[in-house]
Amino acid sequence: MPAISSYFHVPLNGTVEWVTIAYLVATASMLLTAGRLADMIGQKPVWFLGLIIFTLGSAICGAAPSLLFLVIARGFQGIGGALMMAISPAMLTSAFPPSERGRALGLNAINVALGVSVGPTVGGVITTYLSWRWIFYVNVPVGIIGLLATWFLLKERHTQRQGRFDPLGALTLGLGLACLTLALSFGQELGWLSPFVLVSLLVGLAALVALYFVEQRVAYPVIDFSLLRRRVFLSANISLILCFMSLFAVSFLMPFYLEQLHGFPTEVAGLLLTPLPITLACIAPLSGSLADRIGSRWLAASGLAISCLGLILLGQLNAHSSIWDIVWRLVVTGMGQAIFQSPNSSALMGDAPREQQGSASGFLATGRTMGQSISVALAGAIFTSLGGASAGLQLVILRAHGSLPAAQAAALEQTFSHAFQSALLVCALIAAIGVGTSLVRGKEERRSRQLGLTEPGH
């Protein structure tokens, strides 16, 4: 982002933010619709189309002659990303028998963790030694390989479902999710009472309320509310949202803590963040396999309980905490997330009927995206309102000028630490609520696994 800002001669906190926001808004608005499309026409066509759009969008982004062109191209790229993100869990789980669903999702978590760990470092190297354009160009050969593999290797047995696409429902749903994502993205910067944020929130909420009545009038709705009447599915979705609401704040706040309060260089800060995804990669496959044998209820609840403990421990960090203090607390938090994530996703996908796997996958992706957006908005609001953002910026400025009086430094560090700790403790409370929502799902998932059924209730 700094490289793009410098290239187009715009402030880093101005229009250039839309390079990120355009992708997020396009993705959030399309996830559930993509899942519905996959149920109607098959997962492979939707995945293939998403990969084409994402690859083509990456090439267009890399060649963007202006910032406005880049923002529009990012929105186009986000549509492709949504088509892939929305159905990838469904594609993965459909390739394995129900008795191995958790293991498959756990193994996939290794790829996710590797991406989170390695991606920022590789991106920094590319930007430094090539240019920001190659951040996008690098996707093109990978996308072409993916398209060839999809065409020749990916097999799918899909029975064409009766029904028609619901364009009005898709438009209403997309508008609602897009406006909510916009409000959550800009609320902290512009102020939660600013006209833009208030209008976005009101339009988003009104569209989602209207969606319920729109969907009651069509024979084949774009979002099937009957899925939410299934207790395991609803519980797993709510728990997923609460998980990402509580835990994504760690990824958002820790760089500020490491770079502004401790004064670590960016590359060191990035390295210190890797214990969490590495722990996730090591434990998620084990928790997924265990869920295949004993069910998800107690694993999901235990995982969020450990995550809650991890957030409380992280909330005790201050300016005098050692590197070891930071690392082992991140490991505990990552352990909890790993124990929760694969079993909960397996329960969510397993409770949906086979013919609604695409919609279920769309719910999963949407819950993750909205949970992350809310987490950043909530943690940012608490951290900023308690003076953490201002104190951190002053610490950086004073260090840069080489003048940091002890008394002033101590006061700024105290303000930063209090804001940082308060935000994480609120997130810990959210994780504790998630423990309860994980427990209320009952034992349906475990019984269906023991019977070896492909769909609960049959």
Secondary structure, DSSP 8 states (H G I E B T S, - for coil): -HHHHHHTT--TTTGGGHHHHHHHHHHHHHHHHHHHHHHHH-HHHHHHHHHHHHHHHHHHHHT-SSHHHHHHHHHHHHHHHHHHHHHHHHHHHHTS-GGGHHHHHHHHHHHHHHHHHHHHHHHHHHHHHS-THHHHHTHHHHHHHHHHHHHHH-------------HHHHHHHHHHHHHHHHHHHHHHHH-TTSHHHHHHHHHHHHHHHHHHHHHTT-SS-SS-GGGGGSHHHHHHHHHHHHHHHHHHHHHHHHHHIIIIIS---HHHHHHHTTHHHHHHHHHHHHHHHHHHHH-SHHHHHHHHHHHHHHHHHHTT--TT--HHHHHHHHHHHHHHHHHHHHHHHHHHHHHS-GGGHHHHHHHHHHHHHHHHHHHHHHHHHHHHHTTHHHHHHHHHHHHHTT---HHHHHHHHHHHHHHHHHHHHHHHHHHHHHHHHHHTT-SHHHHHHHHT-SSTT-
